[in-house]
Amino acid sequence: MLLDSQRRDRRLAELARLCRARGVPLRYGDREALDRLARGNQGAVARTAVRGYASEEEALEGDAGRRLVIVLDGVEDPQNLGAVLRVADGVGAGVILPERGSAPLSEAVARSSAGAVERVRIARVGNLRRLLDRLKEQGFRVVGLEAAGTDLYRVDLTGDLALVLGAEGRGMRRLVREGCDVVARLPMRGKLASLNVATAAAAAAYEAVRQRDFSGRPEDSGGRPGNP
C-alpha cells in the first residue's frame, strides 16, 4: 500500500493502522508517485499481487543436500524481480523476499518473468537476518554476492545452498551481509564494478548447477556435442 505522505487526515490514518495490523506492507510517497500508479486516487494506492505467496517451508522444499533458494534483500524493480524469478525457475530454486522493501508480485513482474511467477515457490519473511540464521540451522550454506568478496568460482556451492543478492545500488544491508557464511563476487574484467541483480543471480545459480551436476564429468570427444 502506498499512501500520500502529505496528507494527514483521519481516513488515511485509519487505513494505515489497518495495514499495519494485518501485515500489509506500507510505504509513503509524494503525490506524483501515487499519480504515476493510479490517476484520480484519493491519497492511497494498493498494488495487489498476481498470485499468493508460499510459506517459508514450501519455498525450501526439495531433496536434502540439493536444495537451492535465492534470497533477495530488497529488490524493488519489478523487471529485475521478474527476471530473477525466471532464473529461479530455470535452476529449480525457491525465492524468498522481505515483506518490506520488495517489489510486489505485480503484472509487471509476471510479464518480465515470462510466466515463471506462477511456477516458482515464492515466500515473504519479516526479518531476513533471522531467516539466514534459520537456514544455517537447517544445514544451508549461505553465500552472499557482492563486489568485494571471494571469487565465486573458488566457493563450494554444493549441498543445501542459499544465494543472497542485495538491492539495486546499495547491495546487501549490513546485518544481512553479516549473516552470510561467505561473501563472494563474480569476476569483472571490464570497467563496470557489478552486474544487474538478475544477471548476477543467473551467473551464480548456474555455477551452483554446474558444481552439483556437471563437475568432474568427462567431456564429449572433441569437446563438441554429439560426437561419439
Biotite code that builds the C-alpha atoms (Angstrom):
import biotite.structure as struc

atoms = struc.array([
    struc.Atom([0.000, 0.000, 0.000], chain_id="A", res_id=1, res_name="MET", atom_name="CA", element="C"),
    struc.Atom([1.323, 3.453, -0.967], chain_id="A", res_id=2, res_name="LEU", atom_name="CA", element="C"),
    struc.Atom([-0.052, 6.455, 0.928], chain_id="A", res_id=3, res_name="LEU", atom_name="CA", element="C"),
    struc.Atom([0.270, 10.162, 0.224], chain_id="A", res_id=4, res_name="ASP", atom_name="CA", element="C"),
    struc.Atom([2.973, 11.459, 2.577], chain_id="A", res_id=5, res_name="SER", atom_name="CA", element="C"),
    struc.Atom([1.489, 14.984, 2.513], chain_id="A", res_id=6, res_name="GLN", atom_name="CA", element="C"),
    struc.Atom([-1.971, 14.042, 3.760], chain_id="A", res_id=7, res_name="ARG", atom_name="CA", element="C"),
    struc.Atom([-2.737, 13.899, 7.470], chain_id="A", res_id=8, res_name="ARG", atom_name="CA", element="C"),
    struc.Atom([-6.427, 13.051, 7.742], chain_id="A", res_id=9, res_name="ASP", atom_name="CA", element="C"),
    struc.Atom([-8.335, 10.531, 9.811], chain_id="A", res_id=10, res_name="ARG", atom_name="CA", element="C"),
    struc.Atom([-9.278, 8.232, 6.931], chain_id="A", res_id=11, res_name="ARG", atom_name="CA", element="C"),
    struc.Atom([-5.704, 7.660, 5.801], chain_id="A", res_id=12, res_name="LEU", atom_name="CA", element="C"),
    struc.Atom([-4.533, 7.274, 9.396], chain_id="A", res_id=13, res_name="ALA", atom_name="CA", element="C"),
    struc.Atom([-7.130, 4.543, 9.939], chain_id="A", res_id=14, res_name="GLU", atom_name="CA", element="C"),
    struc.Atom([-6.147, 2.854, 6.670], chain_id="A", res_id=15, res_name="LEU", atom_name="CA", element="C"),
    struc.Atom([-2.500, 2.871, 7.755], chain_id="A", res_id=16, res_name="ALA", atom_name="CA", element="C"),
    struc.Atom([-3.452, 1.355, 11.108], chain_id="A", res_id=17, res_name="ARG", atom_name="CA", element="C"),
    struc.Atom([-5.378, -1.460, 9.439], chain_id="A", res_id=18, res_name="LEU", atom_name="CA", element="C"),
    struc.Atom([-2.473, -2.188, 7.079], chain_id="A", res_id=19, res_name="CYS", atom_name="CA", element="C"),
    struc.Atom([-0.044, -2.489, 9.973], chain_id="A", res_id=20, res_name="ARG", atom_name="CA", element="C"),
    struc.Atom([-2.449, -4.679, 11.955], chain_id="A", res_id=21, res_name="ALA", atom_name="CA", element="C"),
    struc.Atom([-2.816, -7.095, 9.045], chain_id="A", res_id=22, res_name="ARG", atom_name="CA", element="C"),
    struc.Atom([0.823, -7.132, 7.955], chain_id="A", res_id=23, res_name="GLY", atom_name="CA", element="C"),
    struc.Atom([0.242, -5.275, 4.697], chain_id="A", res_id=24, res_name="VAL", atom_name="CA", element="C"),
    struc.Atom([3.500, -3.614, 3.532], chain_id="A", res_id=25, res_name="PRO", atom_name="CA", element="C"),
    struc.Atom([3.082, 0.152, 3.843], chain_id="A", res_id=26, res_name="LEU", atom_name="CA", element="C"),
    struc.Atom([5.008, 2.946, 2.149], chain_id="A", res_id=27, res_name="ARG", atom_name="CA", element="C"),
    struc.Atom([4.623, 6.704, 1.806], chain_id="A", res_id=28, res_name="TYR", atom_name="CA", element="C"),
    struc.Atom([5.269, 8.768, -1.307], chain_id="A", res_id=29, res_name="GLY", atom_name="CA", element="C"),
    struc.Atom([4.561, 12.152, -2.824], chain_id="A", res_id=30, res_name="ASP", atom_name="CA", element="C"),
    struc.Atom([1.512, 12.919, -4.932], chain_id="A", res_id=31, res_name="ARG", atom_name="CA", element="C"),
    struc.Atom([3.390, 12.438, -8.189], chain_id="A", res_id=32, res_name="GLU", atom_name="CA", element="C"),
    struc.Atom([4.396, 8.910, -7.193], chain_id="A", res_id=33, res_name="ALA", atom_name="CA", element="C"),
    struc.Atom([0.769, 7.984, -6.476], chain_id="A", res_id=34, res_name="LEU", atom_name="CA", element="C"),
    struc.Atom([-0.458, 9.547, -9.715], chain_id="A", res_id=35, res_name="ASP", atom_name="CA", element="C"),
    struc.Atom([2.030, 7.520, -11.724], chain_id="A", res_id=36, res_name="ARG", atom_name="CA", element="C"),
    struc.Atom([0.430, 4.376, -10.346], chain_id="A", res_id=37, res_name="LEU", atom_name="CA", element="C"),
    struc.Atom([-3.215, 5.435, -10.489], chain_id="A", res_id=38, res_name="ALA", atom_name="CA", element="C"),
    struc.Atom([-4.571, 8.797, -11.552], chain_id="A", res_id=39, res_name="ARG", atom_name="CA", element="C"),
    struc.Atom([-7.628, 10.051, -9.703], chain_id="A", res_id=40, res_name="GLY", atom_name="CA", element="C"),
    struc.Atom([-6.637, 8.306, -6.472], chain_id="A", res_id=41, res_name="ASN", atom_name="CA", element="C"),
    struc.Atom([-7.684, 9.701, -3.092], chain_id="A", res_id=42, res_name="GLN", atom_name="CA", element="C"),
    struc.Atom([-4.303, 9.503, -1.404], chain_id="A", res_id=43, res_name="GLY", atom_name="CA", element="C"),
    struc.Atom([-3.929, 5.735, -1.340], chain_id="A", res_id=44, res_name="ALA", atom_name="CA", element="C"),
    struc.Atom([-2.932, 3.187, -3.972], chain_id="A", res_id=45, res_name="VAL", atom_name="CA", element="C"),
    struc.Atom([-2.879, -0.566, -3.398], chain_id="A", res_id=46, res_name="ALA", atom_name="CA", element="C"),
    struc.Atom([-0.739, -2.827, -5.536], chain_id="A", res_id=47, res_name="ARG", atom_name="CA", element="C"),
    struc.Atom([-2.159, -6.346, -5.426], chain_id="A", res_id=48, res_name="THR", atom_name="CA", element="C"),
    struc.Atom([-0.199, -9.495, -6.163], chain_id="A", res_id=49, res_name="ALA", atom_name="CA", element="C"),
    struc.Atom([-0.983, -11.599, -9.224], chain_id="A", res_id=50, res_name="VAL", atom_name="CA", element="C"),
    struc.Atom([-0.740, -14.703, -7.018], chain_id="A", res_id=51, res_name="ARG", atom_name="CA", element="C"),
    struc.Atom([-0.418, -15.634, -3.379], chain_id="A", res_id=52, res_name="GLY", atom_name="CA", element="C"),
    struc.Atom([2.839, -16.261, -1.583], chain_id="A", res_id=53, res_name="TYR", atom_name="CA", element="C"),
    struc.Atom([4.054, -19.665, -0.469], chain_id="A", res_id=54, res_name="ALA", atom_name="CA", element="C"),
    struc.Atom([5.072, -20.442, 3.086], chain_id="A", res_id=55, res_name="SER", atom_name="CA", element="C"),
    struc.Atom([8.725, -20.389, 4.075], chain_id="A", res_id=56, res_name="GLU", atom_name="CA", element="C"),
    struc.Atom([8.665, -24.193, 4.341], chain_id="A", res_id=57, res_name="GLU", atom_name="CA", element="C"),
    struc.Atom([7.290, -24.524, 0.797], chain_id="A", res_id=58, res_name="GLU", atom_name="CA", element="C"),
    struc.Atom([9.998, -22.225, -0.582], chain_id="A", res_id=59, res_name="ALA", atom_name="CA", element="C"),
    struc.Atom([12.640, -24.508, 0.949], chain_id="A", res_id=60, res_name="LEU", atom_name="CA", element="C"),
    struc.Atom([11.219, -27.766, -0.383], chain_id="A", res_id=61, res_name="GLU", atom_name="CA", element="C"),
    struc.Atom([13.484, -30.189, -2.187], chain_id="A", res_id=62, res_name="GLY", atom_name="CA", element="C"),
    struc.Atom([15.797, -33.139, -1.681], chain_id="A", res_id=63, res_name="ASP", atom_name="CA", element="C"),
    struc.Atom([18.050, -32.686, 1.338], chain_id="A", res_id=64, res_name="ALA", atom_name="CA", element="C"),
    struc.Atom([21.565, -31.799, 0.215], chain_id="A", res_id=65, res_name="GLY", atom_name="CA", element="C"),
    struc.Atom([20.346, -30.379, -3.101], chain_id="A", res_id=66, res_name="ARG", atom_name="CA", element="C"),
    struc.Atom([18.011, -27.585, -2.053], chain_id="A", res_id=67, res_name="ARG", atom_name="CA", element="C"),
    struc.Atom([18.582, -24.170, -3.610], chain_id="A", res_id=68, res_name="LEU", atom_name="CA", element="C"),
    struc.Atom([16.973, -20.880, -2.624], chain_id="A", res_id=69, res_name="VAL", atom_name="CA", element="C"),
    struc.Atom([17.560, -17.328, -3.835], chain_id="A", res_id=70, res_name="ILE", atom_name="CA", element="C"),
    struc.Atom([17.140, -14.651, -1.158], chain_id="A", res_id=71, res_name="VAL", atom_name="CA", element="C"),
    struc.Atom([16.603, -11.092, -2.373], chain_id="A", res_id=72, res_name="LEU", atom_name="CA", element="C"),
    struc.Atom([17.396, -8.266, 0.028], chain_id="A", res_id=73, res_name="ASP", atom_name="CA", element="C"),
    struc.Atom([15.061, -5.531, -1.169], chain_id="A", res_id=74, res_name="GLY", atom_name="CA", element="C"),
    struc.Atom([14.861, -5.770, -4.977], chain_id="A", res_id=75, res_name="VAL", atom_name="CA", element="C"),
    struc.Atom([12.265, -3.115, -5.796], chain_id="A", res_id=76, res_name="GLU", atom_name="CA", element="C"),
    struc.Atom([12.389, -3.046, -9.600], chain_id="A", res_id=77, res_name="ASP", atom_name="CA", element="C"),
    struc.Atom([9.622, -5.329, -10.955], chain_id="A", res_id=78, res_name="PRO", atom_name="CA", element="C"),
    struc.Atom([11.535, -6.131, -14.155], chain_id="A", res_id=79, res_name="GLN", atom_name="CA", element="C"),
    struc.Atom([14.542, -7.258, -12.131], chain_id="A", res_id=80, res_name="ASN", atom_name="CA", element="C"),
    struc.Atom([12.389, -9.340, -9.808], chain_id="A", res_id=81, res_name="LEU", atom_name="CA", element="C"),
    struc.Atom([10.649, -10.964, -12.754], chain_id="A", res_id=82, res_name="GLY", atom_name="CA", element="C"),
    struc.Atom([13.986, -11.768, -14.388], chain_id="A", res_id=83, res_name="ALA", atom_name="CA", element="C"),
    struc.Atom([15.258, -13.354, -11.152], chain_id="A", res_id=84, res_name="VAL", atom_name="CA", element="C"),
    struc.Atom([12.106, -15.484, -10.968], chain_id="A", res_id=85, res_name="LEU", atom_name="CA", element="C"),
    struc.Atom([12.810, -16.668, -14.497], chain_id="A", res_id=86, res_name="ARG", atom_name="CA", element="C"),
    struc.Atom([16.308, -17.701, -13.382], chain_id="A", res_id=87, res_name="VAL", atom_name="CA", element="C"),
    struc.Atom([14.874, -19.447, -10.308], chain_id="A", res_id=88, res_name="ALA", atom_name="CA", element="C"),
    struc.Atom([12.503, -21.442, -12.494], chain_id="A", res_id=89, res_name="ASP", atom_name="CA", element="C"),
    struc.Atom([15.422, -22.476, -14.714], chain_id="A", res_id=90, res_name="GLY", atom_name="CA", element="C"),
    struc.Atom([17.527, -23.813, -11.839], chain_id="A", res_id=91, res_name="VAL", atom_name="CA", element="C"),
    struc.Atom([14.689, -25.162, -9.697], chain_id="A", res_id=92, res_name="GLY", atom_name="CA", element="C"),
    struc.Atom([15.163, -22.695, -6.839], chain_id="A", res_id=93, res_name="ALA", atom_name="CA", element="C"),
    struc.Atom([12.725, -21.180, -4.391], chain_id="A", res_id=94, res_name="GLY", atom_name="CA", element="C"),
    struc.Atom([12.774, -17.430, -3.801], chain_id="A", res_id=95, res_name="VAL", atom_name="CA", element="C"),
    struc.Atom([12.433, -15.550, -0.516], chain_id="A", res_id=96, res_name="ILE", atom_name="CA", element="C"),
    struc.Atom([11.653, -11.828, -0.300], chain_id="A", res_id=97, res_name="LEU", atom_name="CA", element="C"),
    struc.Atom([11.377, -9.402, 2.614], chain_id="A", res_id=98, res_name="PRO", atom_name="CA", element="C"),
    struc.Atom([7.885, -8.211, 3.496], chain_id="A", res_id=99, res_name="GLU", atom_name="CA", element="C"),
    struc.Atom([9.056, -4.610, 3.178], chain_id="A", res_id=100, res_name="ARG", atom_name="CA", element="C"),
    struc.Atom([11.277, -3.082, 0.527], chain_id="A", res_id=101, res_name="GLY", atom_name="CA", element="C"),
    struc.Atom([10.497, -5.580, -2.222], chain_id="A", res_id=102, res_name="SER", atom_name="CA", element="C"),
    struc.Atom([8.511, -5.261, -5.418], chain_id="A", res_id=103, res_name="ALA", atom_name="CA", element="C"),
    struc.Atom([5.111, -6.993, -5.106], chain_id="A", res_id=104, res_name="PRO", atom_name="CA", element="C"),
    struc.Atom([4.139, -9.808, -7.446], chain_id="A", res_id=105, res_name="LEU", atom_name="CA", element="C"),
    struc.Atom([2.504, -7.434, -9.905], chain_id="A", res_id=106, res_name="SER", atom_name="CA", element="C"),
    struc.Atom([1.531, -7.711, -13.566], chain_id="A", res_id=107, res_name="GLU", atom_name="CA", element="C"),
    struc.Atom([4.881, -6.113, -14.467], chain_id="A", res_id=108, res_name="ALA", atom_name="CA", element="C"),
    struc.Atom([6.693, -8.862, -12.542], chain_id="A", res_id=109, res_name="VAL", atom_name="CA", element="C"),
    struc.Atom([4.565, -11.517, -14.238], chain_id="A", res_id=110, res_name="ALA", atom_name="CA", element="C"),
    struc.Atom([5.357, -10.158, -17.704], chain_id="A", res_id=111, res_name="ARG", atom_name="CA", element="C"),
    struc.Atom([9.103, -9.938, -17.140], chain_id="A", res_id=112, res_name="SER", atom_name="CA", element="C"),
    struc.Atom([9.159, -13.428, -15.582], chain_id="A", res_id=113, res_name="SER", atom_name="CA", element="C"),
    struc.Atom([7.699, -14.968, -18.767], chain_id="A", res_id=114, res_name="ALA", atom_name="CA", element="C"),
    struc.Atom([5.233, -16.919, -16.624], chain_id="A", res_id=115, res_name="GLY", atom_name="CA", element="C"),
    struc.Atom([7.755, -18.112, -14.035], chain_id="A", res_id=116, res_name="ALA", atom_name="CA", element="C"),
    struc.Atom([5.890, -16.210, -11.307], chain_id="A", res_id=117, res_name="VAL", atom_name="CA", element="C"),
    struc.Atom([3.215, -18.924, -11.494], chain_id="A", res_id=118, res_name="GLU", atom_name="CA", element="C"),
    struc.Atom([5.697, -21.789, -11.099], chain_id="A", res_id=119, res_name="ARG", atom_name="CA", element="C"),
    struc.Atom([8.350, -20.627, -8.642], chain_id="A", res_id=120, res_name="VAL", atom_name="CA", element="C"),
    struc.Atom([7.862, -21.096, -4.896], chain_id="A", res_id=121, res_name="ARG", atom_name="CA", element="C"),
    struc.Atom([7.979, -17.510, -3.555], chain_id="A", res_id=122, res_name="ILE", atom_name="CA", element="C"),
    struc.Atom([7.778, -16.689, 0.149], chain_id="A", res_id=123, res_name="ALA", atom_name="CA", element="C"),
    struc.Atom([7.946, -13.474, 2.186], chain_id="A", res_id=124, res_name="ARG", atom_name="CA", element="C"),
    struc.Atom([9.529, -13.099, 5.610], chain_id="A", res_id=125, res_name="VAL", atom_name="CA", element="C"),
    struc.Atom([9.607, -10.249, 8.083], chain_id="A", res_id=126, res_name="GLY", atom_name="CA", element="C"),
    struc.Atom([13.294, -10.410, 9.009], chain_id="A", res_id=127, res_name="ASN", atom_name="CA", element="C"),
    struc.Atom([15.905, -11.616, 6.532], chain_id="A", res_id=128, res_name="LEU", atom_name="CA", element="C"),
    struc.Atom([18.715, -11.869, 9.066], chain_id="A", res_id=129, res_name="ARG", atom_name="CA", element="C"),
    struc.Atom([16.665, -14.217, 11.233], chain_id="A", res_id=130, res_name="ARG", atom_name="CA", element="C"),
    struc.Atom([15.813, -16.202, 8.111], chain_id="A", res_id=131, res_name="LEU", atom_name="CA", element="C"),
    struc.Atom([19.504, -16.665, 7.310], chain_id="A", res_id=132, res_name="LEU", atom_name="CA", element="C"),
    struc.Atom([20.127, -17.895, 10.853], chain_id="A", res_id=133, res_name="ASP", atom_name="CA", element="C"),
    struc.Atom([17.287, -20.423, 10.473], chain_id="A", res_id=134, res_name="ARG", atom_name="CA", element="C"),
    struc.Atom([18.665, -21.583, 7.135], chain_id="A", res_id=135, res_name="LEU", atom_name="CA", element="C"),
    struc.Atom([22.081, -22.248, 8.658], chain_id="A", res_id=136, res_name="LYS", atom_name="CA", element="C"),
    struc.Atom([20.437, -24.197, 11.478], chain_id="A", res_id=137, res_name="GLU", atom_name="CA", element="C"),
    struc.Atom([18.811, -26.360, 8.783], chain_id="A", res_id=138, res_name="GLN", atom_name="CA", element="C"),
    struc.Atom([22.144, -27.075, 7.120], chain_id="A", res_id=139, res_name="GLY", atom_name="CA", element="C"),
    struc.Atom([22.117, -24.470, 4.366], chain_id="A", res_id=140, res_name="PHE", atom_name="CA", element="C"),
    struc.Atom([25.297, -22.702, 3.371], chain_id="A", res_id=141, res_name="ARG", atom_name="CA", element="C"),
    struc.Atom([24.545, -19.007, 2.936], chain_id="A", res_id=142, res_name="VAL", atom_name="CA", element="C"),
    struc.Atom([26.543, -17.259, 0.207], chain_id="A", res_id=143, res_name="VAL", atom_name="CA", element="C"),
    struc.Atom([26.094, -13.537, -0.376], chain_id="A", res_id=144, res_name="GLY", atom_name="CA", element="C"),
    struc.Atom([27.034, -11.833, -3.631], chain_id="A", res_id=145, res_name="LEU", atom_name="CA", element="C"),
    struc.Atom([28.852, -8.522, -3.519], chain_id="A", res_id=146, res_name="GLU", atom_name="CA", element="C"),
    struc.Atom([31.627, -6.743, -5.407], chain_id="A", res_id=147, res_name="ALA", atom_name="CA", element="C"),
    struc.Atom([34.080, -7.195, -2.521], chain_id="A", res_id=148, res_name="ALA", atom_name="CA", element="C"),
    struc.Atom([34.439, -10.853, -1.684], chain_id="A", res_id=149, res_name="GLY", atom_name="CA", element="C"),
    struc.Atom([35.985, -14.203, -2.522], chain_id="A", res_id=150, res_name="THR", atom_name="CA", element="C"),
    struc.Atom([36.000, -15.243, -6.171], chain_id="A", res_id=151, res_name="ASP", atom_name="CA", element="C"),
    struc.Atom([32.730, -17.158, -6.619], chain_id="A", res_id=152, res_name="LEU", atom_name="CA", element="C"),
    struc.Atom([34.442, -19.908, -8.600], chain_id="A", res_id=153, res_name="TYR", atom_name="CA", element="C"),
    struc.Atom([36.547, -20.755, -5.538], chain_id="A", res_id=154, res_name="ARG", atom_name="CA", element="C"),
    struc.Atom([33.475, -21.199, -3.320], chain_id="A", res_id=155, res_name="VAL", atom_name="CA", element="C"),
    struc.Atom([31.831, -24.588, -2.745], chain_id="A", res_id=156, res_name="ASP", atom_name="CA", element="C"),
    struc.Atom([28.229, -24.247, -3.938], chain_id="A", res_id=157, res_name="LEU", atom_name="CA", element="C"),
    struc.Atom([27.191, -27.868, -3.462], chain_id="A", res_id=158, res_name="THR", atom_name="CA", element="C"),
    struc.Atom([24.809, -29.068, -0.761], chain_id="A", res_id=159, res_name="GLY", atom_name="CA", element="C"),
    struc.Atom([21.844, -27.077, 0.506], chain_id="A", res_id=160, res_name="ASP", atom_name="CA", element="C"),
    struc.Atom([22.544, -23.517, -0.629], chain_id="A", res_id=161, res_name="LEU", atom_name="CA", element="C"),
    struc.Atom([21.076, -20.040, -0.190], chain_id="A", res_id=162, res_name="ALA", atom_name="CA", element="C"),
    struc.Atom([22.293, -17.336, -2.579], chain_id="A", res_id=163, res_name="LEU", atom_name="CA", element="C"),
    struc.Atom([21.728, -13.829, -1.222], chain_id="A", res_id=164, res_name="VAL", atom_name="CA", element="C"),
    struc.Atom([21.601, -10.798, -3.507], chain_id="A", res_id=165, res_name="LEU", atom_name="CA", element="C"),
    struc.Atom([21.150, -7.203, -2.458], chain_id="A", res_id=166, res_name="GLY", atom_name="CA", element="C"),
    struc.Atom([19.056, -4.389, -3.818], chain_id="A", res_id=167, res_name="ALA", atom_name="CA", element="C"),
    struc.Atom([19.929, -2.363, -6.875], chain_id="A", res_id=168, res_name="GLU", atom_name="CA", element="C"),
    struc.Atom([22.584, 0.177, -5.979], chain_id="A", res_id=169, res_name="GLY", atom_name="CA", element="C"),
    struc.Atom([23.000, -0.343, -2.226], chain_id="A", res_id=170, res_name="ARG", atom_name="CA", element="C"),
    struc.Atom([23.601, -4.087, -2.200], chain_id="A", res_id=171, res_name="GLY", atom_name="CA", element="C"),
    struc.Atom([23.005, -6.189, 0.895], chain_id="A", res_id=172, res_name="MET", atom_name="CA", element="C"),
    struc.Atom([22.269, -4.476, 4.173], chain_id="A", res_id=173, res_name="ARG", atom_name="CA", element="C"),
    struc.Atom([24.932, -4.813, 6.855], chain_id="A", res_id=174, res_name="ARG", atom_name="CA", element="C"),
    struc.Atom([23.075, -7.271, 9.089], chain_id="A", res_id=175, res_name="LEU", atom_name="CA", element="C"),
    struc.Atom([22.162, -9.439, 6.115], chain_id="A", res_id=176, res_name="VAL", atom_name="CA", element="C"),
    struc.Atom([25.777, -9.445, 4.941], chain_id="A", res_id=177, res_name="ARG", atom_name="CA", element="C"),
    struc.Atom([26.951, -10.417, 8.415], chain_id="A", res_id=178, res_name="GLU", atom_name="CA", element="C"),
    struc.Atom([24.506, -13.346, 8.357], chain_id="A", res_id=179, res_name="GLY", atom_name="CA", element="C"),
    struc.Atom([26.230, -14.921, 5.342], chain_id="A", res_id=180, res_name="CYS", atom_name="CA", element="C"),
    struc.Atom([28.749, -17.734, 5.740], chain_id="A", res_id=181, res_name="ASP", atom_name="CA", element="C"),
    struc.Atom([30.805, -16.240, 2.935], chain_id="A", res_id=182, res_name="VAL", atom_name="CA", element="C"),
    struc.Atom([30.573, -13.213, 0.639], chain_id="A", res_id=183, res_name="VAL", atom_name="CA", element="C"),
    struc.Atom([31.558, -13.925, -2.944], chain_id="A", res_id=184, res_name="ALA", atom_name="CA", element="C"),
    struc.Atom([31.975, -11.900, -6.101], chain_id="A", res_id=185, res_name="ARG", atom_name="CA", element="C"),
    struc.Atom([31.702, -12.524, -9.793], chain_id="A", res_id=186, res_name="LEU", atom_name="CA", element="C"),
    struc.Atom([34.987, -11.666, -11.538], chain_id="A", res_id=187, res_name="PRO", atom_name="CA", element="C"),
    struc.Atom([34.676, -8.458, -13.560], chain_id="A", res_id=188, res_name="MET", atom_name="CA", element="C"),
    struc.Atom([37.225, -7.957, -16.325], chain_id="A", res_id=189, res_name="ARG", atom_name="CA", element="C"),
    struc.Atom([35.848, -4.695, -17.708], chain_id="A", res_id=190, res_name="GLY", atom_name="CA", element="C"),
    struc.Atom([35.328, -1.258, -16.220], chain_id="A", res_id=191, res_name="LYS", atom_name="CA", element="C"),
    struc.Atom([31.966, -1.966, -14.604], chain_id="A", res_id=192, res_name="LEU", atom_name="CA", element="C"),
    struc.Atom([32.067, -2.892, -10.925], chain_id="A", res_id=193, res_name="ALA", atom_name="CA", element="C"),
    struc.Atom([28.935, -5.032, -10.833], chain_id="A", res_id=194, res_name="SER", atom_name="CA", element="C"),
    struc.Atom([26.161, -6.672, -12.841], chain_id="A", res_id=195, res_name="LEU", atom_name="CA", element="C"),
    struc.Atom([22.414, -6.259, -12.879], chain_id="A", res_id=196, res_name="ASN", atom_name="CA", element="C"),
    struc.Atom([20.937, -8.277, -9.995], chain_id="A", res_id=197, res_name="VAL", atom_name="CA", element="C"),
    struc.Atom([19.147, -10.712, -12.313], chain_id="A", res_id=198, res_name="ALA", atom_name="CA", element="C"),
    struc.Atom([22.302, -11.290, -14.379], chain_id="A", res_id=199, res_name="THR", atom_name="CA", element="C"),
    struc.Atom([24.314, -11.878, -11.206], chain_id="A", res_id=200, res_name="ALA", atom_name="CA", element="C"),
    struc.Atom([21.669, -14.298, -9.937], chain_id="A", res_id=201, res_name="ALA", atom_name="CA", element="C"),
    struc.Atom([21.830, -16.239, -13.207], chain_id="A", res_id=202, res_name="ALA", atom_name="CA", element="C"),
    struc.Atom([25.629, -16.465, -13.190], chain_id="A", res_id=203, res_name="ALA", atom_name="CA", element="C"),
    struc.Atom([25.783, -17.618, -9.560], chain_id="A", res_id=204, res_name="ALA", atom_name="CA", element="C"),
    struc.Atom([22.852, -20.023, -9.730], chain_id="A", res_id=205, res_name="ALA", atom_name="CA", element="C"),
    struc.Atom([24.138, -21.752, -12.846], chain_id="A", res_id=206, res_name="TYR", atom_name="CA", element="C"),
    struc.Atom([27.605, -22.056, -11.328], chain_id="A", res_id=207, res_name="GLU", atom_name="CA", element="C"),
    struc.Atom([25.864, -23.893, -8.479], chain_id="A", res_id=208, res_name="ALA", atom_name="CA", element="C"),
    struc.Atom([24.147, -26.137, -11.038], chain_id="A", res_id=209, res_name="VAL", atom_name="CA", element="C"),
    struc.Atom([27.485, -26.802, -12.755], chain_id="A", res_id=210, res_name="ARG", atom_name="CA", element="C"),
    struc.Atom([29.175, -27.765, -9.484], chain_id="A", res_id=211, res_name="GLN", atom_name="CA", element="C"),
    struc.Atom([26.306, -30.020, -8.457], chain_id="A", res_id=212, res_name="ARG", atom_name="CA", element="C"),
    struc.Atom([25.536, -31.759, -11.726], chain_id="A", res_id=213, res_name="ASP", atom_name="CA", element="C"),
    struc.Atom([28.438, -31.443, -14.148], chain_id="A", res_id=214, res_name="PHE", atom_name="CA", element="C"),
    struc.Atom([31.684, -31.028, -12.213], chain_id="A", res_id=215, res_name="SER", atom_name="CA", element="C"),
    struc.Atom([34.047, -33.909, -12.990], chain_id="A", res_id=216, res_name="GLY", atom_name="CA", element="C"),
    struc.Atom([32.003, -35.314, -15.885], chain_id="A", res_id=217, res_name="ARG", atom_name="CA", element="C"),
    struc.Atom([34.021, -36.306, -18.957], chain_id="A", res_id=218, res_name="PRO", atom_name="CA", element="C"),
    struc.Atom([33.595, -34.036, -21.948], chain_id="A", res_id=219, res_name="GLU", atom_name="CA", element="C"),
    struc.Atom([32.301, -35.333, -25.271], chain_id="A", res_id=220, res_name="ASP", atom_name="CA", element="C"),
    struc.Atom([35.035, -36.376, -27.669], chain_id="A", res_id=221, res_name="SER", atom_name="CA", element="C"),
    struc.Atom([36.465, -33.308, -29.335], chain_id="A", res_id=222, res_name="GLY", atom_name="CA", element="C"),
    struc.Atom([34.559, -31.049, -26.934], chain_id="A", res_id=223, res_name="GLY", atom_name="CA", element="C"),
    struc.Atom([31.589, -30.890, -29.345], chain_id="A", res_id=224, res_name="ARG", atom_name="CA", element="C"),
    struc.Atom([28.065, -32.130, -28.605], chain_id="A", res_id=225, res_name="PRO", atom_name="CA", element="C"),
    struc.Atom([27.051, -35.240, -30.486], chain_id="A", res_id=226, res_name="GLY", atom_name="CA", element="C"),
    struc.Atom([30.487, -36.711, -31.156], chain_id="A", res_id=227, res_name="ASN", atom_name="CA", element="C"),
    struc.Atom([30.747, -40.444, -30.476], chain_id="A", res_id=228, res_name="PRO", atom_name="CA", element="C"),
])
